[in-house]
Amino acid sequence: MRYASVAIRSAAWCGILAPTAVLIGLEVYPPYDQRIQTTISVAMIITGFLIIMYQALRFERDPLLGRMFTLSGDKLSLGSAFSTLWPKLIAAAVILIPVFFPDIQTWIFNMIRSINSLQ
């Protein structure tokens, strides 16, 4: 059962990394239909993260598999669900923020420069 969960998780992460590679490639060489490829890639990334989160919560609540993930077995509280999902949410933010906000790096650099000028 553990190997099956690892296989599902690995397939979902590969399903996230492939559209991420496409998004990186779009920055290097913009194709003809960049908007539709970006939309499809973002949809695939969001779907992959939702599948990973659903799978993690489902396995944590499972009566047989829950004991592999938590000490309390199949009792999943809100705090333990958040501790299960926070690395995945951070990974999603790191991947999707530059896509949705392409000028965020310039904004952060200007903010840091303005803070340094106050000193």
C-alpha positions, 0 to 999 in steps of 0.5 A: 500500500505504501508503494502504491501511495508513493506511485500516485504521489510521484505521478502527480508531481510529474504531472506538475513538473511537466507543465512547469517545464512548459511554462519555463520554456515559454519564457525562453522561446514564446510560441504562436499560441502562448496564451492557450499553452499558459492557460492549459499549463496553469490548469494542469498545475492547479489540478495536479496540486488539488489531486496531491492535496486530496490524496494526502488528506484521503490517505491520512483519514484512511483507517488502514493507511492513516497509521503510516502517516500520523500517530493518531491513525485516522483522526485528522484534525484541522491542524494536522491537515494544515501541517500535511498541506503547507509544503504543497501550498508553498510549492504551488505559490512558488510555481504560480506566483511568477505566472500570475504576477510577472512583475513581482520580482521587480516590485520586491527589488524596488521595495527592498531598495526603497527600504535600504534608502531609508537607512 
